[in-house]
Amino acid sequence: MKDLKIIFLGTPNFAIPSLEGLLKADIKPLMIITQPDRPSGRGQKIIKSAVKELAEKHNLLIRQPIKIARDLSLIEEIKALKPDLMVTVAFGQILSQEIIDIAKWGIWNVHASLLPRWRGAAPIQWSILNGDLQTGITIMQTEKGLDTGPILNSRSLDITETDTAKTLNKKLSVLGAELLLTTIINNYDSPIKAQAQINDENLVKYASKITKEMSVISWAEINIIELNRKFRALNPWPGIHFDIFDEMNNLIEERIKIQKVDYHLLDNIIDIKQSSLGEIIIREKKVFIQLKDGFLELKEILPSGKKNMLAIDWINGLKNKVKDSKLYILKRIT
């Protein structure tokens, strides 16, 4: 398949296995299209995309449009290459119909869900938030709608009880690379007939973008199952944060990020009496927080502006500051 002319569009780490898979199969893309370099972090250091860094190592032609649909010179450059196929893997920009129509095979998208479930920007996170037992990869023929194109191939993957957005992202990126290459090989030998998606309102789900605001928890309302799903789905970003208050509702410390936890139902911890909702309890060098149906055991946390640390070390330091006051993760309900 050395003669197969491909243009690859992708940006984050999720796209890396797919690009590496093409290169290992001796399919060298004619062009790599990725997002522009952007400032990141407190120092606003300019960061290259993961795809750009890999493309540079292989001396591939790179283009970084601000908005590809409006970049007329790049569109003409793509047309001049006469690609057989364009592949998008978490590229992050909207494509115009003019671009979609360029390649002979069209544009294939490696999507991290079993379509039509979880169309949109964050299918991995929403599959965990929803408590799905299974997800997968869909190779989809791109059209103008939001992940509505016909399906060329798909493969499922079980979601484990310990999977986070980070671990599931890695598993699906590898599965996506394998399925992409398989689909290319199959289509090269005999064109695949794409199957239209089932547009049943009971099957179609949309995965909206994950925001910082989602890290704010309504501690008085959330139960253990919901908290577990949210912790895993928002790991590593934006994570789950909480503030600390004393008995008089004074703010003691804010924006503490949960790093490592465990969960205990009320019936499973007999040596801790039920306390006030949101109260922090210390037992045998362990830190627990009272929830409405059990206890959250804090193991590791990340205080704002500090390094990761054991929860017991952090809470002991706080108690030294406030002496004998009780501490809570939410303002007391009076």
SERO-4910 file (N, C-alpha, C, O; in steps of 0.05 Angstrom, whole numbers):
BEGIN
 pado doro    nc1    nc2    nc3   cac1   cac2   cac3    cc1    cc2    cc3    oc1    oc2    oc3
  Met    A     16    -24      0      0      0      0     17     25      0      8     47      7
  Lys    A     42     23     -8     59     46     -9     49     68    -27     54     92    -22
  Asp    A     33     61    -47     23     80    -66     -2     94    -57    -12    112    -70
  Leu    A    -13     86    -33    -37     98    -23    -31    127    -13    -14    131      4
  Lys    A    -45    146    -24    -40    174    -17    -60    183      5    -84    185      1
  Ile    A    -48    188     28    -64    195     52    -56    222     63    -32    229     64
  Ile    A    -75    237     72    -70    262     88    -82    257    116   -105    248    119
  Phe    A    -66    262    136    -73    256    164    -79    281    180    -62    299    180
  Leu    A   -102    283    192   -109    306    209   -113    297    238   -131    281    243
  Gly    A    -97    307    256   -100    300    284    -84    319    301    -67    334    291
  Thr    A    -89    318    327    -76    337    345    -65    325    371    -40    326    375
  Pro    A    -81    313    389    -71    305    415    -58    277    415    -56    264    394
  Asn    A    -51    268    439    -39    241    442    -57    219    432    -47    198    423
  Phe    A    -83    222    433   -101    202    424    -96    194    395   -100    172    386
  Ala    A    -86    213    379    -81    209    350    -54    195    345    -50    185    323
  Ile    A    -37    194    364    -10    184    360     -9    155    351      5    149    331
  Pro    A    -22    136    365    -21    108    355    -31    105    326    -20     88    312
  Ser    A    -51    120    318    -61    118    290    -39    127    270    -35    113    250
  Leu    A    -26    149    276     -5    158    258     19    139    258     30    133    237
  Glu    A     26    130    282     48    110    284     41     85    269     58     73    256
  Gly    A     16     76    271      8     52    257     10     54    227     18     35    213
  Leu    A      3     77    216      6     82    187     35     81    179     42     69    159
  Leu    A     52     94    194     80     95    188     93     67    189    109     60    172
  Lys    A     86     52    210     97     24    212     87      7    189    101    -12    182
  Ala    A     64     12    178     53     -3    155     64      8    129     55      0    107
  Asp    A     83     26    131     96     38    107     76     55     91     79     57     66
  Ile    A     57     67    105     38     86     93     46    113    103     38    122    125
  Lys    A     62    128     87     72    154     95     53    176     85     50    180     61
  Pro    A     40    190    104     21    211     95     35    233     79     58    240     84
  Leu    A     21    242     59     31    264     42     33    290     57     50    307     52
  Met    A     15    293     77     13    317     93      1    311    120    -17    295    122
  Ile    A     11    325    140      0    324    167    -13    352    172      0    372    170
  Ile    A    -38    351    180    -52    376    188    -59    374    217    -73    356    226
  Thr    A    -50    394    233    -55    394    261    -61    422    271    -57    441    256
  Gln    A    -69    424    296    -76    451    307    -51    468    310    -29    457    314
  Pro    A    -54    494    309    -31    512    314    -18    508    341    -32    500    360
  Asp    A      7    515    344     21    515    370      6    535    388     -2    557    379
  Arg    A      3    528    413    -12    546    431      2    549    458     17    531    467
  Pro    A     -2    572    472     10    576    498     -5    558    519    -29    553    517
  Ser    A     11    547    538     -1    530    558     12    533    585     36    540    587
  Gly    A     -3    528    606      8    529    633     11    557    644      5    577    631
  Arg    A     22    559    669     24    585    682     44    603    667     41    627    666
  Gly    A     65    591    656     85    607    642     77    613    613     92    627    599
  Gln    A     54    602    604     44    607    577     66    600    556     69    614    536
  Lys    A     79    578    561     99    568    542     85    557    517     65    543    520
  Ile    A     96    564    494     85    554    469     90    524    466    113    515    467
  Ile    A     68    509    462     69    480    461     61    470    434     40    479    423
  Lys    A     76    451    423     68    438    398     49    416    404     49    404    426
  Ser    A     32    409    385     14    386    389     30    361    388     52    360    376
  Ala    A     20    340    400     33    314    400     37    304    372     58    292    365
  Val    A     18    308    354     20    299    327     42    314    312     56    303    296
  Lys    A     44    340    317     66    356    304     93    345    312    111    343    295
  Glu    A     97    339    338    122    329    347    130    303    333    153    299    325
  Leu    A    111    285    331    116    260    317    121    264    287    139    252    276
  Ala    A    106    282    275    110    287    246    137    299    241    150    293    221
  Glu    A    147    316    259    174    328    255    195    307    256    215    308    242
  Lys    A    192    287    274    212    265    276    214    249    250    235    238    244
  His    A    192    248    235    192    233    210    194    250    186    189    241    163
  Asn    A    200    276    190    204    295    168    180    296    149    183    296    125
  Leu    A    156    296    161    132    297    145    124    327    140    130    344    156
  Leu    A    110    331    118    100    358    112     78    365    132     58    351    135
  Ile    A     80    389    145     62    397    166     48    423    159     61    442    150
  Arg    A     22    424    164      7    448    161    -10    452    186    -21    433    197
  Gln    A    -12    478    195    -26    484    220    -45    507    216    -40    530    225
  Pro    A    -67    502    203    -87    524    198   -101    533    223   -107    516    241
  Ile    A   -107    558    225   -123    568    248   -152    558    244   -164    549    263
  Lys    A   -162    560    220   -189    549    213   -186    538    185   -186    552    165
  Ile    A   -185    512    183   -180    499    157   -202    504    137   -196    506    113
  Ala    A   -226    507    146   -249    511    128   -247    538    113   -259    541     92
  Arg    A   -231    557    124   -228    583    112   -201    587    100   -195    609     89
  Asp    A   -184    567    101   -156    570     91   -156    561     62   -151    538     55
  Leu    A   -162    580     44   -165    574     16   -139    563      3   -140    546    -14
  Ser    A   -117    574     11    -91    565      0    -85    537      8    -75    521     -8
  Leu    A    -91    529     33    -87    502     41   -106    483     27    -98    461     20
  Ile    A   -131    491     24   -150    474      9   -140    468    -19   -143    446    -29
  Glu    A   -130    489    -32   -119    485    -59    -95    466    -59    -90    451    -77
  Glu    A    -78    469    -38    -55    451    -35    -63    422    -31    -51    404    -43
  Ile    A    -84    418    -16    -94    391    -12   -105    379    -38   -100    356    -45
  Lys    A   -120    395    -52   -130    386    -78   -108    378    -97   -111    359   -112
  Ala    A    -87    394    -97    -64    388   -116    -51    362   -110    -39    349   -127
  Leu    A    -52    352    -84    -40    327    -77    -57    303    -86    -47    281    -87
  Lys    A    -82    308    -92   -100    287   -102   -100    262    -84    -94    240    -93
  Pro    A   -107    266    -58   -106    243    -39   -128    222    -45   -149    229    -54
  Asp    A   -121    197    -39   -140    176    -40   -159    177    -15   -182    171    -17
  Leu    A   -146    185      7   -161    184     33   -150    206     52   -126    211     52
  Met    A   -168    218     66   -161    236     88   -171    223    114   -194    214    115
  Val    A   -155    223    135   -162    211    161   -161    232    183   -141    246    185
  Thr    A   -183    234    198   -183    252    221   -184    235    247   -200    217    250
  Val    A   -166    243    266   -166    230    292   -163    252    313   -141    262    318
  Ala    A   -185    260    325   -185    282    345   -171    306    334   -153    318    347
  Phe    A   -179    315    311   -166    338    298   -175    364    312   -158    381    318
  Gly    A   -201    367    316   -210    390    332   -219    414    316   -222    436    328
  Gln    A   -224    411    290   -235    433    274   -257    423    256   -258    399    249
  Ile    A   -275    441    249   -297    434    231   -288    435    202   -273    453    194
  Leu    A   -295    414    187   -288    412    159   -311    421    141   -334    415    146
  Ser    A   -304    435    120   -325    444    101   -331    422     81   -316    402     78
  Gln    A   -354    424     67   -361    404     48   -341    403     25   -336    382     13
  Glu    A   -329    426     19   -308    427     -2   -285    409      5   -274    395    -12
  Ile    A   -277    409     31   -255    392     40   -264    363     40   -248    345     32
  Ile    A   -288    358     50   -298    330     52   -298    316     24   -295    292     23
  Asp    A   -303    332      3   -306    321    -24   -280    317    -39   -280    307    -61
  Ile    A   -257    324    -27   -232    324    -42   -222    295    -47   -217    288    -70
  Ala    A   -219    279    -26   -206    253    -29   -224    232    -43   -249    233    -40
  Lys    A   -212    214    -57   -227    193    -72   -244    176    -53   -267    170    -59
  Trp    A   -232    168    -30   -247    152    -11   -262    169      9   -276    158     26
  Gly    A   -259    195      7   -271    213     27   -254    217     51   -230    213     51
  Ile    A   -267    225     73   -253    229     99   -263    208    119   -287    206    123
  Trp    A   -245    194    132   -252    175    152   -245    187    180   -223    198    183
  Asn    A   -263    184    199   -258    193    226   -256    170    245   -273    152    245
  Val    A   -236    170    262   -233    150    283   -246    161    308   -235    179    321
  His    A   -270    151    314   -286    163    336   -287    144    360   -290    120    357
  Ala    A   -284    155    384   -281    139    408   -307    132    422   -311    137    445
  Ser    A   -325    120    407   -350    109    418   -363     91    397   -354     90    374
  Leu    A   -383     77    405   -398     60    387   -422     76    377   -443     76    390
  Leu    A   -419     90    355   -440    108    344   -465     92    338   -463     69    328
  Pro    A   -488    104    342   -494    133    346   -492    142    376   -499    164    382
  Arg    A   -483    124    394   -481    132    422   -456    149    426   -434    142    417
  Trp    A   -460    172    439   -439    191    445   -426    204    421   -402    202    417
  Arg    A   -443    216    405   -432    235    384   -422    260    399   -433    268    419
  Gly    A   -401    272    388   -392    297    400   -364    297    411   -348    279    405
  Ala    A   -358    317    427   -330    323    434   -318    305    456   -294    302    456
  Ala    A   -334    294    474   -322    280    497   -336    253    502   -347    248    523
  Pro    A   -335    235    482   -348    209    485   -336    191    507   -351    176    520
  Ile    A   -310    193    512   -297    176    532   -307    184    560   -315    167    575
  Gln    A   -307    210    566   -316    219    592   -345    213    597   -353    204    619
  Trp    A   -362    217    577   -391    213    581   -398    184    583   -418    177    596
  Ser    A   -383    166    571   -389    138    574   -384    129    603   -399    112    614
  Ile    A   -364    141    616   -359    135    645   -379    149    662   -390    136    681
  Leu    A   -385    174    657   -405    189    673   -432    175    673   -447    175    692
  Asn    A   -439    163    650   -465    150    647   -465    122    659   -487    109    661
  Gly    A   -442    111    666   -441     84    677   -442     63    656   -450     40    662
  Asp    A   -434     69    631   -435     49    610   -415     26    616   -394     30    628
  Leu    A   -423      2    609   -406    -21    613   -388    -26    590   -368    -42    591
  Gln    A   -394    -14    567   -380    -19    543   -378      6    526   -396     23    526
  Thr    A   -356      9    512   -353     31    492   -338     18    468   -341     -6    463
  Gly    A   -324     34    453   -310     23    430   -300     44    411   -299     68    417
  Ile    A   -293     35    387   -283     53    366   -301     49    341   -309     27    334
  Thr    A   -308     72    329   -322     71    303   -306     85    282   -297    108    286
  Ile    A   -302     72    260   -290     85    236   -313     95    220   -329     79    209
  Met    A   -315    121    217   -339    133    206   -332    150    181   -311    163    180
  Gln    A   -349    149    161   -345    166    138   -356    194    145   -379    197    152
  Thr    A   -338    213    143   -345    240    152   -365    254    133   -362    253    108
  Glu    A   -385    266    145   -404    283    130   -408    309    146   -396    312    168
  Lys    A   -425    326    137   -428    352    150   -439    351    178   -433    368    195
  Gly    A   -456    332    184   -469    330    211   -449    323    233   -426    316    227
  Leu    A   -457    326    258   -439    320    280   -438    290    285   -456    279    298
  Asp    A   -417    278    274   -413    249    277   -437    232    268   -444    212    281
  Thr    A   -449    241    246   -473    227    236   -467    210    212   -486    197    202
  Gly    A   -443    210    202   -436    196    178   -439    165    179   -439    154    201
  Pro    A   -440    152    156   -443    123    156   -419    109    167   -396    119    167
  Ile    A   -423     85    178   -403     70    192   -389     50    173   -402     34    159
  Leu    A   -362     51    173   -346     32    158   -337      8    174   -335    -14    163
  Asn    A   -333     12    200   -323    -10    217   -326     -1    246   -327     23    252
  Ser    A   -328    -20    264   -330    -14    292   -320    -38    308   -320    -61    299
  Arg    A   -311    -32    333   -302    -53    351   -307    -44    379   -302    -21    386
  Ser    A   -317    -63    396   -325    -56    423   -302    -60    443   -283    -74    437
  Leu    A   -305    -48    466   -285    -50    488   -300    -48    515   -316    -29    518
  Asp    A   -295    -66    533   -307    -65    559   -295    -42    576   -271    -37    574
  Ile    A   -312    -29    592   -303     -8    610   -300    -21    638   -320    -31    648
  Thr    A   -277    -22    650   -273    -34    676   -282    -15    698   -285      9    693
  Glu    A   -284    -26    722   -292    -10    745   -271     10    753   -276     29    767
  Thr    A   -246      5    745   -224     23    752   -216     42    729   -198     58    733
  Asp    A   -228     39    706   -221     57    684   -227     86    690   -248     93    700
  Thr    A   -208    103    683   -212    132    684   -211    142    655   -206    127    636
  Ala    A   -217    168    652   -216    179    625   -188    175    613   -185    171    589
  Lys    A   -168    177    630   -140    174    621   -134    146    612   -123    142    590
  Thr    A   -141    126    627   -135     98    620   -152     89    596   -142     75    578
  Leu    A   -177     98    595   -195     90    573   -186    104    547   -188     93    526
  Asn    A   -177    129    549   -166    143    526   -143    128    514   -142    125    489
  Lys    A   -125    118    530   -102    103    520   -111     77    507   -101     71    485
  Lys    A   -129     62    520   -138     37    508   -152     41    481   -147     27    462
  Leu    A   -169     62    480   -184     67    455   -166     78    433   -171     73    410
  Ser    A   -145     93    440   -127    103    420   -112     80    406   -108     81    382
  Val    A   -105     60    421    -92     36    410   -111     20    393   -105     12    371
  Leu    A   -136     16    404   -156      2    389   -163     16    363   -167      4    342
  Gly    A   -165     43    364   -171     59    341   -150     56    319   -156     54    296
  Ala    A   -125     56    327   -103     52    308   -104     25    294   -101     23    270
  Glu    A   -110      4    310   -112    -23    298   -136    -24    278   -133    -36    257
  Leu    A   -158    -13    286   -182    -15    269   -179      2    244   -189     -5    223
  Leu    A   -166     25    247   -162     42    224   -145     27    202   -153     27    179
  Leu    A   -124     15    211   -106      1    192   -121    -23    179   -119    -28    155
  Thr    A   -136    -37    196   -151    -60    186   -172    -51    165   -175    -64    144
  Thr    A   -185    -29    170   -205    -18    152   -192     -9    126   -204    -13    104
  Ile    A   -169      4    127   -155     13    103   -147    -11     86   -151    -11     62
  Ile    A   -136    -32     99   -128    -56     84   -152    -69     71   -151    -77     47
  Asn    A   -174    -72     86   -198    -84     75   -209    -68     51   -217    -80     31
  Asn    A   -210    -42     54   -221    -25     33   -202    -24      9   -211    -21    -14
  Tyr    A   -176    -27     13   -157    -27     -9   -161    -51    -27   -159    -49    -52
  Asp    A   -168    -74    -15   -173    -98    -31   -200    -98    -44   -203   -106    -67
  Ser    A   -221    -89    -29   -248    -88    -40   -264    -67    -25   -267    -69     -1
  Pro    A   -273    -46    -39   -287    -23    -26   -308    -32     -7   -326    -48    -13
  Ile    A   -307    -21     18   -326    -27     39   -352    -11     34   -351     13     28
  Lys    A   -374    -24     38   -400    -10     36   -407      0     64   -413    -16     82
  Ala    A   -407     26     67   -413     38     93   -442     35    100   -460     35     83
  Gln    A   -447     31    126   -475     27    136   -484     53    150   -471     64    167
  Ala    A   -508     62    142   -519     86    154   -524     82    184   -531     60    192
  Gln    A   -520    103    200   -525    101    228   -555    100    233   -571    110    218
  Ile    A   -562     86    255   -590     85    263   -597    110    279   -586    115    300
  Asn    A   -615    126    269   -622    151    281   -646    148    299   -665    163    297
  Asp    A   -645    128    317   -666    124    337   -660    142    360   -638    141    371
  Glu    A   -679    158    369   -675    177    391   -668    163    417   -656    175    435
  Asn    A   -674    137    419   -667    122    443   -638    112    443   -627    105    463
  Leu    A   -626    113    419   -598    103    416   -578    126    414   -555    124    422
  Val    A   -587    149    402   -570    171    397   -565    186    424   -584    195    437
  Lys    A   -539    190    431   -532    206    454   -510    225    446   -494    220    429
  Tyr    A   -510    249    459   -490    269    453   -472    274    476   -480    277    499
  Ala    A   -446    276    470   -425    280    491   -415    308    489   -397    314    473
  Ser    A   -426    326    505   -418    354    505   -389    357    515   -378    339    527
  Lys    A   -378    380    510   -351    386    518   -348    386    549   -366    396    563
  Ile    A   -326    375    559   -321    376    588   -311    404    595   -294    415    582
  Thr    A   -321    415    617   -313    441    626   -302    441    655   -307    422    669
  Lys    A   -289    462    662   -278    465    689   -301    465    710   -297    455    732
  Glu    A   -323    476    702   -346    478    721   -356    451    730   -368    448    751
  Met    A   -350    430    714   -359    403    722   -344    392    745   -352    372    757
  Ser    A   -321    405    752   -305    395    775   -318    403    802   -309    394    823
  Val    A   -338    421    801   -352    429    825   -373    409    832   -390    402    816
  Ile    A   -372    398    857   -390    377    865   -411    388    885   -405    404    902
  Ser    A   -436    379    881   -457    385    900   -456    363    921   -470    343    919
  Trp    A   -439    367    941   -434    346    961   -458    337    976   -460    314    985
  Ala    A   -477    355    980   -501    348    996   -520    330    980   -538    317    991
  Glu    A   -516    328    954   -535    313    937   -522    288    924   -537    269    918
  Ile    A   -496    288    920   -484    266    905   -481    241    922   -476    242    946
  Asn    A   -485    218    909   -482    192    924   -455    180    915   -441    190    898
  Ile    A   -448    157    927   -422    145    922   -419    136    893   -397    141    882
  Ile    A   -439    124    882   -437    115    854   -432    138    835   -415    137    818
  Glu    A   -447    160    839   -444    184    822   -417    196    825   -405    205    806
  Leu    A   -407    197    850   -381    209    856   -359    193    843   -340    204    832
  Asn    A   -361    166    845   -341    149    833   -339    153    803   -318    155    792
  Arg    A   -362    154    790   -363    159    761   -351    186    754   -336    188    734
  Lys    A   -358    206    769   -348    233    763   -318    235    768   -304    247    752
  Phe    A   -308    223    789   -280    223    795   -264    209    772   -244    220    764
  Arg    A   -274    187    762   -260    172    741   -263    187    714   -243    188    699
  Ala    A   -286    198    708   -291    211    683   -275    237    680   -267    244    658
  Leu    A   -271    251    702   -257    277    701   -228    275    709   -215    294    716
  Asn    A   -217    250    707   -189    245    714   -174    241    687   -181    222    673
  Pro    A   -154    257    680   -140    276    698   -151    305    698   -144    320    715
  Trp    A   -167    312    678   -176    340    676   -207    341    673   -218    325    658
  Pro    A   -220    359    687   -210    379    705   -207    369    734   -198    385    751
  Gly    A   -214    344    739   -212    333    765   -235    341    783   -253    356    774
  Ile    A   -235    332    808   -255    340    828   -242    356    850   -221    347    861
  His    A   -253    379    856   -241    397    876   -261    401    899   -286    398    895
  Phe    A   -251    408    922   -269    416    944   -255    437    961   -231    442    959
  Asp    A   -271    451    977   -262    471    995   -265    461   1024   -281    443   1029
  Ile    A   -250    473   1043   -252    466   1071   -263    489   1087   -254    511   1085
  Phe    A   -283    483   1104   -295    502   1122   -294    493   1151   -292    469   1156
  Asp    A   -294    512   1169   -296    504   1197   -325    504   1206   -343    508   1190
  Glu    A   -329    500   1233   -356    498   1243   -372    524   1240   -397    524   1241
  Met    A   -358    547   1238   -371    573   1235   -374    581   1206   -380    604   1200
  Asn    A   -370    562   1188   -372    566   1159   -350    585   1148   -354    597   1127
  Asn    A   -328    588   1162   -305    603   1152   -290    586   1132   -285    562   1137
  Leu    A   -282    598   1110   -266    583   1090   -238    580   1100   -224    600   1106
  Ile    A   -228    556   1102   -202    550   1112   -182    546   1089   -160    557   1090
  Glu    A   -190    531   1069   -173    526   1046   -191    519   1022   -212    506   1026
  Glu    A   -183    527    998   -200    522    975   -184    509    952   -160    508    952
  Arg    A   -200    497    934   -190    485    910   -170    462    916   -148    461    904
  Ile    A   -178    444    933   -162    420    938   -171    399    918   -195    393    916
  Lys    A   -152    388    903   -159    368    883   -156    340    893   -135    333    904
  Ile    A   -176    323    890   -175    295    898   -158    280    878   -162    281    853
  Gln    A   -138    265    887   -120    250    870   -125    220    872   -124    206    852
  Lys    A   -129    210    897   -133    181    900   -153    177    923   -151    189    944
  Val    A   -173    160    918   -195    156    937   -203    127    939   -195    110    924
  Asp    A   -220    122    959   -235     97    961   -263    104    971   -268    126    980
  Tyr    A   -281     85    969   -309     90    976   -319     68    995   -313     45    992
  His    A   -336     76   1015   -346     57   1034   -376     63   1039   -383     86   1046
  Leu    A   -393     42   1036   -421     46   1043   -424     47   1073   -407     37   1088
  Leu    A   -446     59   1082   -450     62   1111   -449     35   1126   -438     34   1148
  Asp    A   -461     15   1114   -462    -11   1128   -435    -25   1129   -432    -44   1145
  Asn    A   -416    -16   1113   -390    -30   1112   -369    -18   1131   -348    -30   1135
  Ile    A   -375      4   1145   -357     16   1164   -371     18   1191   -387     37   1195
  Ile    A   -367     -1   1208   -381     -2   1233   -368     13   1256   -380     18   1276
  Asp    A   -342     20   1251   -328     34   1273   -329     64   1271   -316     78   1286
  Ile    A   -344     74   1251   -348    103   1248   -377    110   1251   -394    101   1235
  Lys    A   -384    125   1271   -411    133   1274   -419    154   1253   -402    170   1246
  Gln    A   -443    153   1244   -452    172   1224   -450    201   1236   -460    207   1257
  Ser    A   -436    218   1220   -431    245   1229   -446    265   1212   -464    257   1197
  Ser    A   -440    290   1215   -453    311   1199   -445    308   1170   -422    301   1164
  Leu    A   -463    313   1152   -457    312   1123   -434    330   1116   -434    354   1122
  Gly    A   -414    319   1103   -391    334   1094   -369    336   1115   -348    348   1110
  Glu    A   -373    325   1138   -353    327   1160   -329    309   1154   -332    287   1144
  Ile    A   -305    319   1160   -280    304   1157   -275    289   1183   -275    301   1204
  Ile    A   -270    263   1180   -265    246   1203   -238    232   1200   -231    223   1179
  Ile    A   -223    230   1222   -198    217   1222   -200    192   1239   -207    193   1263
  Arg    A   -193    169   1228   -193    143   1242   -169    127   1234   -165    121   1210
  Glu    A   -152    120   1252   -129    103   1247   -112    112   1224   -106     97   1205
  Lys    A   -106    138   1225    -89    151   1204   -101    150   1176    -87    150   1156
  Lys    A   -128    149   1176   -143    151   1151   -162    174   1152   -172    181   1173
  Val    A   -167    186   1129   -185    210   1127   -210    202   1112   -210    194   1089
  Phe    A   -233    206   1126   -259    200   1114   -276    225   1113   -273    244   1129
  Ile    A   -294    226   1094   -314    247   1092   -342    235   1091   -347    217   1075
  Gln    A   -359    245   1107   -386    235   1108   -402    244   1084   -405    268   1079
  Leu    A   -413    225   1069   -432    230   1047   -460    220   1055   -463    209   1077
  Lys    A   -479    224   1038   -506    218   1046   -511    187   1048   -529    179   1062
  Asp    A   -495    172   1033   -499    143   1034   -474    127   1041   -472    103   1036
  Gly    A   -454    141   1052   -429    127   1059   -406    147   1065   -411    169   1074
  Phe    A   -382    137   1061   -359    153   1066   -339    153   1042   -335    132   1030
  Leu    A   -329    176   1037   -307    179   1018   -281    178   1033   -277    195   1051
  Glu    A   -263    160   1027   -237    158   1040   -217    173   1023   -211    165   1000
  Leu    A   -207    195   1033   -186    210   1019   -159    198   1023   -151    194   1046
  Lys    A   -145    191   1002   -118    179   1005    -96    198    997    -77    202   1011
  Glu    A   -100    211    974    -80    230    964    -95    255    954   -116    252    941
  Ile    A    -84    278    959    -96    303    949    -75    322    938    -51    318    942
  Leu    A    -84    342    924    -66    362    912    -76    390    921    -95    400    908
  Pro    A    -65    401    942    -73    428    950    -66    448    928    -46    445    914
  Ser    A    -81    470    925    -76    490    905    -48    502    908    -41    511    929
  Gly    A    -33    501    886     -6    513    886     15    496    900     38    505    903
  Lys    A      8    471    907     28    454    921     31    428    907     20    423    885
  Lys    A     47    410    919     52    384    907     33    363    918     20    367    938
  Asn    A     30    341    903     14    319    912     23    309    939     47    307    944
  Met    A      4    302    957     12    293    984     -9    274    995    -32    273    986
  Leu    A     -1    259   1016    -20    241   1030    -41    258   1044    -35    279   1056
  Ala    A    -66    249   1043    -88    264   1055    -84    267   1085    -91    288   1096
  Ile    A    -74    246   1099    -70    247   1128    -50    268   1136    -53    282   1156
  Asp    A    -29    271   1120     -8    292   1126    -20    320   1122    -15    338   1138
  Trp    A    -36    323   1101    -48    349   1096    -68    357   1117    -68    379   1126
  Ile    A    -86    338   1125   -106    345   1144    -95    349   1172   -105    366   1187
  Asn    A    -74    335   1179    -60    340   1205    -49    368   1206    -50    381   1226
  Gly    A    -38    377   1183    -27    404   1182    -49    425   1185    -45    445   1198
  Leu    A    -72    420   1173    -95    438   1175   -105    439   1204   -112    461   1214
  Lys    A   -107    416   1217   -118    415   1244   -100    430   1264   -109    440   1284
  Asn    A    -74    430   1258    -56    446   1275    -62    475   1273    -57    491   1292
  Lys    A    -71    484   1249    -77    512   1245   -103    521   1259   -105    542   1271
  Val    A   -123    503   1258   -149    510   1269   -155    498   1296   -177    499   1307
  Lys    A   -134    485   1308   -136    473   1334   -158    451   1335   -157    432   1319
  Asp    A   -178    454   1352   -197    432   1356   -223    435   1340   -242    420   1344
  Ser    A   -223    454   1321   -248    457   1305   -253    433   1287   -234    421   1277
  Lys    A   -278    427   1283   -285    407   1263   -282    419   1236   -286    443   1232
  Leu    A   -276    402   1216   -273    412   1189   -293    398   1171   -300    375   1175
  Tyr    A   -302    413   1150   -323    404   1131   -315    410   1103   -300    429   1097
  Ile    A   -326    394   1084   -321    400   1056   -343    417   1044   -342    424   1020
  Leu    A   -363    423   1060   -385    441   1051   -394    457   1075   -390    449   1098
  Lys    A   -405    480   1070   -416    496   1091   -437    481   1106   -454    468   1094
  Arg    A   -437    483   1132   -456    469   1148   -484    479   1143   -489    503   1140
  Ile    A   -503    460   1142   -531    467   1138   -543    473   1165   -546    455   1182
  Thr    A   -551    498   1170   -561    506   1196   -591    510   1196   -603    516   1216
***
